[in-house]
Amino acid sequence: MFNRILKASIILAILCTVILLGAFIYAYEEISLDADKLINYKPETSSVILDRNGEKLAYVFKKQHRLYARYDEIPGVLVEGLVAMEDTRFFEHNGVNPDAILRAIVKDIKAGSFVEGGSTLTQQLIKNKLLSNEKKLTRKIKEAILALKIEHELSKEQIIERYLNEISYGNNYFGVKTAANGYFHKELNELTLKESAMLVGIPNAPSFYNPLRHYERTLNRANNVLYRMKSIGWITQSDYLKAVKESPKVYKTSLTQNIAPYIVDEVVRRFRGKLGDIRTGGYQIYTTIDMKQQAIAKEAVAYAFKRALKKYKENPENTTLNGAFVAVESKTGDILAMVGGVAYKKSVFNRVTQAKRQPGSAFKPFIYQTALDMGYNPATPLTDLARTFEYTYKGKKKIWAPKNYERDFKGFISLREALVHSRNLATINLVADLGVNTIRNRLKFLDVPHIPKDMSIALGNLGLSPLKMAQIFSVFANEGHMIEPRLVSAIISREGAVIYETRPKEISDFTTPPQAYLMTDILKDVVKRGTGRNAQVKGLELAGKTGTTNNGVDAWFCGYSPTIEAIVWFGRDNNKPIGKRATGGALAAPAFAYYYQKLLTLYPDTKRVFDIPSGVFKGEYEGKSELYTKISPLPNSYKKRVVDPYAQMLGEDDEESEVINLEEETDMAETLNIDEDLNGMQQEEDDPLHPKRKVPQRPVSEDSGELF
């Protein structure tokens, strides 16, 4: 009888063992998909946006803020502290610690409930990443099976790396590198022993041991970690005593800390849908921004904004007035500073890149440059007289009678003086003389969108963003060569590979350096004695143009130094008039001047004087000194005494300057094909007022359109 019972028991035991073994094998295979999430671990990792010098602007992330740390980045004492507190035999077991489980079972039986789980670090990692926190037997069995599989697939170092990158440290910091950066403003290799011990203790109960809310409690927990390490001989007595006395400084770092929000938003917007989600890819995104210049640009906008509010007696909380500023390095197109509005908290709309406003008179230099490139000279007389235009609108005849801002007219005025004082009538008559189609064809070189097909082109009647204005204004700041502004220079992947890199994108040669310098010289006069006098900065040559639209709706200043161009805009977000005498010179120019004054303090070695390219000459016309080039000779053929500006710069004696017959020189220029770079242009008949000029026939690119 006994033998039969024993035999049946053995058979039953064997069957149970086979069934359990089969279930185990089945479960082991079934959880492979779950285990794969840890084996091929790719957590959401925050990306960091940096300025050109590596200064951090902001972290961007989706749900969890996590900075990934490789195992070789993690301090040894931090790993030792973790193992000492959580799983002393971690490097000895295979994922499950039988001794710890037995101790836990005894405690649970005594308590009559689950009070201790006996989990290894591997099991804790599985619970955090793959399973729930429910204290059920089924979950513990699955956890143990997963632990065995993970330990079979990964090394101990890989498990530690995943553990320290996955767990929460409170304050929405995920991963030990994130916590070190957030709480201590340090990299992992900069942590002290006490700081490492604090980080070891926090994950046990992130809210309870949050150092921002419970600092003393966190220190006590850290001291327990240190004591445990000392008691098992992993740190010395002296190290222990020194660390226990330490009270590290903890920083309250906001997750939304962002010192350049308009820039960060623009970066995210530009790369939305590209390179995956940049908020979770762990990228290092290098911008072209110089945060020192960004700071003074922000100050400049605030300064001019405060002046405007005082002028119009408005409350900053209720006003609809706003402003924008962008600075670009002329040679490279690098955006050095971008301020999209006076207050990001009030409005996240980026007026530098997203607003389309009428540039008004700030657009006039492009018309005048067209004239210069067609043979006009800064001394060429223009007609500054009233003129009316008849047109049809919705079947009805209308009359347009434009006026000068000053409500007067000069009769005749030189091209230079017309632009220096922003004379509307002279500009309109110049457009009539050149022809609207001629100017429109010329502007296609610059990819200017929505070019007006009527005389309103003379007054800048089109919508452009400040960034687009910076792009097209580069033809003056960059010696006739347009360059597209760039914001991001490089993107580096989490693995350290450069996956995106840009170089300056050159668009077209709008004009030649000598011709562009003629415009620069005129725009220097705008600042010295014209509508842009408020933009002056002592000790620095500046060139620029004011822009004011009808009824004072938009106020601009667009200008440049020998190295940097800056575009400033002020207006109301509701497109209403700003107020009386709301001109670009009164509202925008002060911000421009403030920026450059601070720039000289910031970078005293800044280049301060414009270079004069070869091919620019100085002569006299009607008793006044004037510049000219072979394309833009002085208005008549009288023999004049001519001085090369380079000779003056070198201090050569004026008495030895050469007297040139301008008529002969002009003829020589035609013979030598000195304007062979201006392809696609044809001769027009000369007239008594203007010399021979060139009319552009086709753009450099047929891909004319809006870039921003």
Helices and strands as residue ranges (DSSP letters): H 2-30, H 32-39, E 47-50, E 56-60, E 65-66, G 71-73, H 76-86, H 98-111, H 121-129, H 137-153, H 156-166, E 173-174, H 176-184, G 188-190, H 193-201, G 202-204, H 215-231, H 237-245, H 261-270, E 284-287, H 291-312, E 321-329, E 335-339, G 360-363, H 364-373, E 381-384, E 389-393, E 396-400, E 411-414, H 415-420, H 424-434, H 436-443, G 444-446, G 455-459, H 466-477, E 481-484, E 488-492, E 498-501, E 505-509, H 513-529, G 533-535, E 543-548, G 550-552, E 554-560, E 564-572, H 584-587, H 589-602, E 617-621, E 624-628, E 640-641, H 645-649, G 654-656, E 659-660, H 662-671, E 681-683, E 694-696
